[in-house]
Amino acid sequence: MYCYYRKIDSYTIYSEYPIITDKTTQLIEENQYSFSVDYQLSKDLIKKEIEDLFNVKVIAVNTCKLPKKKKRMGKFAGYRSNYKKAIVTLAEGDSINLFLNN
């Protein structure tokens, strides 16, 4: 997985890494990429950061704040942290290589 640590304005992107699932790999065919981003980042900052990191042109950014999930480990109960998912639509002809060939 990729993990980037950069400081933008007063926010730090703690976890900006691609989300790779069956649904998101189908979205790649439509030139849309999914990332897990810091919970407080706005769409403008997400767009700027993706354009700077991958040198691509971003058309649209859609975000979704996902709720925290309850988890149990034996008798101990707790919550996984909530996170924000960003679906980024790129311009025609631009792409991001998420899978590295060794």
N, C-alpha and C positions, 0 to 999 in steps of 0.2 A: 504494500500500500504506500501511497505517497502522503506525506504530511509536511505542510509548509508552515513556517513560523515567521510571520512578517508583521510589522507594526504599521497600521494605517490610522492617521489622525490619533484618536485616543483609544482605538480598539485594537486588539491583537487577535489575529486569526489563529485560534488554537487548533482547530481541526478542519482543514479544508482538504478533503480527500475524496476521490470518486466513490460513488456507491455502485457496486457491480452486482446486479441481480438479473433475473430473467427479463423482467419488465424494462429495466434500464438499458439492457443490451438491445432490446427491440427499439428503444427510443434513439439509440445511436444511429440507426438506419435513417431516421428522420432528422439527423444532425442536431439532436438534443442530448445534452450530457447532464448527469445528476451528481451533485456534490453535497457533502455534509459540511456545513459552515458554522461559524460562531453564531450563537443564538441572538445576539444583539446587532448584527450587521444589517445594513439596509441594502436594497437592491442596487442602488448606485455604487456603493462600495464593492459589492460582489462583482458587478459588471467590470469595474475598473481593475480589480485584482485579477480576474480571469483573463482579461485582455493583456495585462502586463506579464502574467506568468507564462501564458501559452502563445502569445503573439498572434492572436486571432481577433476577428471582429464579432462582437456579441450583439445580436439583434434584440433579444428579450431575456428577462430573468423572471421566473416564477418561483415563489417561495412558499413553504409550508412548514409551520411550527408543529412538530409532532409531540404528543404528550409523553410523559414519563410512564414507564411500565413497571408494574409490581412484580418483583422476583422473590423467590424463596430459596433458601439453601438450608435444608433441614428445618430446624426450629427457628432459624433467623429469617426475618422478613425485611425487605427493603425495596428501594426503587432504583431503576436504572435512570440515568440522567436524561432529560429531554434534550432534543437537538433540532436544528433547523435544516431542512432539505431545500436545496436550490436546484431548479431545472433550468439550464442555460441553453438557449437556442442560438446557434452560430450562423453566420452568413453563408451563402452558397459558395462552395469551394473551400471553405475552411474546415479543418478537422483537428482533433486532439488524439494523439496516440497514447491510449491508456494501457495497452498491453505491450510490454517490452519483450523483444525476441532476444534470447541469449545465445 
